[in-house]
């Protein structure tokens, strides 16, 4: 383990975090969309709800976003 200023270097690796599950744990509703183009519609639907909502958007990071 490499030393830095006399202290061991510590590493913490986190697994992928399910942010929707974390939001639900705090009582926040979670909605998801499969296409980023659906975000506008999902946000418009969320406005009348008048509560906190976590919006999960599936995206393809390999595809170039325009």
Order of alpha helices (4+ residues) and beta strands (2+ residues): beta-beta-alpha-beta-alpha-beta
